[in-house]
Amino acid sequence: MSRTIAIIGATGNQGGSVAAHYLSLNAQATSTGSTPPYHIRGLTRNPTSPAAQDLVSKGVEIVRADLDDLTTLTPALAGANLIFSITNYWEPFFRPDSRARAAEQGISPRRYAYDVEYQQGKNIADAAAATVSSLDPNGFIASTTSHAGKCSDGKFKELYHLDAKADVFPDYVNEKHPELAKKMSCLQTGTFMHSYLIAPASYLRRLKDGSFETCFTTHPDTVVPHLDPVADVGAMVHAVSQLPAGKSYMAAGSLSTWTEWMEIWGRLTGSKARYRQVSEDDMVAHSGEEALGKELADMFSYFSWPGLDGESEKGVERTILYPDDIRKLGVDVSMTTLEDYIKATDWSAVLAKEPVE
């Protein structure tokens, strides 16, 4: 009998990766004459979108669900054996109507986006708890982050796109839904390899001499986990689902400093490239907007200490499990390395950038 996997945000990067991975598992079973092991249910706000309809054509059941509306989430998750959960801070952060509401409330766009994401996370947790009896022993896998405020001993009090996730997964779940917590695993994600598209003013700046530089507040010697979310989140979810619940994992295909990142990129693209650590004020200036610049500057500073996983240099044994740790537990998980990602990516638009002043 097939197992039902419910994927929140099935048309997005991470949710789409999960859908693609489980579709591939079904295809493998079909090719050998076996019954597909998974019934894949994708949740999305817009079932008629081209991305949603493409999933339908591949055999995914698409169900409308709005993360702001618990009454749509609860029936959409009902009966699921495995749930993949994800929330998105940046969607409300950038929306013009959200900016207007933040101004009306007298709060920053950063704080407003936190409030939206936090409530959406609570809605997901409440809906998942309503079907906890149908879930597998490790049947609730939440894409989340370390808690910046707690892990930095209060140094980073406004790193909202991290804390909005961690305040729910695991904190709210542990407090309000202990039975769901027993079936939950937390999946943290490395910095996205495609983030050069999101912050082009800080990544891969073309200089007047034709060379390139990337400029963050992270210390040059800090090792950072890097992830191709489109290719690899699905593989991580499947691997984690085969392990006992109650652990936290870091999805990462490579561990490298930004200095090494730029060395690899330069070598593979035939470009002169370097990494340069800059101040918070510089990052804000590069971003062109104070709210975005400060959120990003805080994040890249957090990478230096205590680290994206929240455990670097704390003097305690690491508890976050990485892909190598998963493999040592006997579960295979294939991840995309930074070098493979750079080789497979078309960099022509980046290489043709106008030089910065």
N, C-alpha and C positions, 0 to 999 in steps of 0.2 A: 504494500500500500504506500502511495506516495506521501511524502512529508510536505507540509505547506510552509513555505518561507515567505514572510511578508516584508517587503522592502520599502521603507520610507524614503521618499525622494528618489524614486526609481529612474527618473529621467535626468538626474544630476550626475556629477562626476563620480562620487563615491557609490551612491545607490545604483547608478548605471553599471559600475564595475561589478557590483554584487550580482545584479541581474545577468550580466554577460557570463560571469563565471558559472552560475548555476545552470544557465542555458547550455553551456558547454558540457557540464556534467550529464545533463539529460541527453545531449546529442551523443556523447560517448556511449551511454547505456543503449540508446536506440541502435547505434551502429553494430552492436554485438547481439541484437535481437532481444534485449532486456527491456523491461518497462521503465520509462523515465522515473527516477527516484523522487523528483521534486515537482510539486505544484507551486509555481512562482506567481506571487501576487504583488503587483507593483502599486504603490500608493502615490498619487499625484494630485495637485490642485486642479490640473487641466487635462482630463482624459482625452480631449480631442486634439491636443497638440501633436505636431508631426513626430516628436520624440516618443510620445506615449503610443501613438498608433503604430510606430515602427516596432515597439515592444509587443504590441498585440499581434502583429504579423508573424512574430517569432514564437508565439505561444504563451506569452505572459498575460495573466488576468490583470487588467487595469481597473483600479477602484479609485473613485474620487475620495480624497480626504484632505481636509484643511487643518494644518497644525494649530491654527488659532481657534478651532471649533472642536471641542472634545466629543460632541455628539456625532461627528463624522468619523473621528478616529477610532472610537470604541468598536463599532461594527466592522470597520475595515480591518482591524487586527484580530477580531474574534476567531477562535479556533486555530490560530497559527501555532506551529511547532517551533519555529525559529523566527525571530524578529530582528531586523537590522534597523537601528535607529540613528538618525542624523538630524542636526539642526543647523541653521545657516545664519550666522551673525551679520554677514556682509550684505545680505539682501535688504533687510530693513535699514541698515546703516546708510546705504546709498540712495534709497528711494526718496524722491522729492517730497512725497506726502509725509514720510517719516520725519524728514528734516523740519517740515512745517509743524508737525505735532510736538517735536522736541522743543522747538522755539516757543510754542504755546505753553508748554509745561515748565519752561525755564530751565531745561536740562540740556546737556550736551548731546549731540548725535550719538556719541559713543555710549553714553548711559542709556539713551532711549533704545538703541539696538540691543543692549544687554537685557533690558526689561522684556522686550519682545521675545528674544531667544530663550530667556529663562522660563517664561510662561509657556512657550511652545514645548520646551523640554518637559515641564511638569505635565502638560497635557498628554504627551507621549507616554510618560511613566504611568499616569493614571489609567490610560487606555490599555497599556500592556498588562498592568496589574489585574485588570478585569478579566483577562484570559490566561492568568498565570497557570491554571491547572492544565491547560493544553500544551504548554511550553515544554520543550525538551529539558533535560537537566541543566544544560548550558544553552538555553534557548533565547536569551535576550542579550544581544551584543550591541553596545552603544558606542558610537563614534564620539570621542570626547577628548579632553586635554588634562594636563596637570593643572592644579589651582595655583595661579601666579601669586595671589596674595598670601596664601598659607605657605607655599613652598619657599617664598623669598623672605619669610619672617616679616611680612608687611612692607617690604621695600616697594613692591609693585601693587599699588592699591587700585589702579584704574586700568588694568589690562583686561578689558571687559570681554573680548572675544574668546579668551581662555576661561575666565571664571564663570561666564554664563553657562558654559557646558558643565564644568566641574561641580558647580553648585547643585546641579541636578543629578549628574552621573559621575560619581556615585552618591553624593550627599543626600539629596532629596529622596532618592530611592531607598537608601539605607534607613532613613528616618521614618518615612511614611509607608513604605511597602516592603517590609522585611522578607516576605515570601518571594517577591520578585527579585530582591537583592540576592537571594540564594541561587537564582538561576541567571545572574547577570555577569557578563565580562565587559570590561572597559577597553576599548580599542583606541589608543592614541595614534595620531598620525604625524609623521615627519613633515618637515617643510616641503611644500609641493615643488616638484621639479619644473612645473610650468608657471611658477609664480612670476617669472620674468615678464609674463603677459599682463599680470595684475599690477605690478609696480615697476613699469618700464623706466621711470626716472631714476631709480636706484640701482636696478639691475642693468648691466651691460650698457653703460653709457659710452657713446663713441666720442672720443676726444679729437681735437683738431689735427693731431699727428697721425690719425687713423687707428690708434690703439683703442682698447676697451677697458673700462674699469667698472667694478661693482662696489657700491659704497653703502655699508651698513654700520650700525653701532656695535656689532658683535666683535669681540676680540679676535684678531687674526688666527690665534692658536686654538680657538674653541672648536671642538668636534661637534658637528650638527647632524642629526638624522635627516635623510632626504628620501622622498617618496614620489613615485609616479602613481597618483591616486586612481587614475582611469584604468591603468593596467593591473594594479596589484591589491586594491582593497578587497575585491571579491575573493582572491586567493587567501588573504589573511582571515577574512570572516569564516571561510570554510575550514581553515586550519584550526582556528580558535574554537569553533563549535565542536571539534572533536576532543577537546581537552576539558578538564573539570572547570566549573564555574568559579567565580570569585577572584580572578586574577586581572591584572592590567597588562596590556601589551603595547608595544610600539611598532607600528607599521613603517618599515624603512628598508629601502633596497641598498642604500649606501650610507656610510658614516664618513664624513670628511669635513675639513675646515673650509671656510669660504676661499681661503688662499688656494687650497687644493682644487676646489670647484672651478676657479678661474684658470688654473693651470691646465686642468683637463679640457675645459672648453676651448681655451686658446690653442692647445695642441691639436685638437680634433678639427677645429675650424680654420687652422692656419693663421690665427690672429695673435697679435701681441696683446696680452691681457693681464690684468692684475686685480687684486682686491685691496681696498683701502678702507680702514676703519675711520668713521667720521663721527661727529658729535650729534646729539639729538637735534640741535638747531639746524644742522646741515640736512638731516633726513627730513625734517619738517619742510625746509625750503625746497628740497628736491621734489617732494610730493605735491607741492602746490596748494595744500590745504592743511590747516592746523590739526583738525580732528583726525584725519587719516594719518598725517605725518606722526602725530604723537602716539597713536595706537601702534603703528608699525615700529617706531623707534623704541617704544617700551618692549615690544615683542623681541626685537633683535638684541636689545640689551639683556633681556631675560635669557636668551640663548647662552650668553656668557656665564651668567650665574642666576639661578641654580641649574640652568639647562632646560631644554624644552620638555624633557620628561620629569623635571622637578626634583631630580635626585643627584645631580652632579655636585661633587665636592661637599656633600653633607656629612661625610664621615660615617655613613651607615651602609650596610649591605644593600645593593640595588635590588629592588623588588619588581621593577618593570621588566617584562620578558620581551626580548627581541627575536626576530626570525631565527637566528642561530640557536637561541634557547629552545624554540619550538621544535626545531629539527632534532636537537639532542633528546627531546621527549618522545621522539619516534614519529613525528608528524611532518611530512614533507610540505614545504611551502616555497614556491618559486617567486622571486622578486626581481624587479628590473633594476640594474645597477645604474648609477649616474652616467657612467661611460656609455653604456648601451643606449640610454635615453638620448644623450647628446648626439650619438651617431645616427639615431633614427629620426631626429628632428630637423625640419627645414629651417635653417637660420638665415635665409636670404633677406628677410625683412629687417632682422636685427643688424646684419652686416651692412645694410643700405641706410641705416639711420643717419640723420643729419647730425653733425658734431654739436656738442653742447658748448655754450659760450663760457 
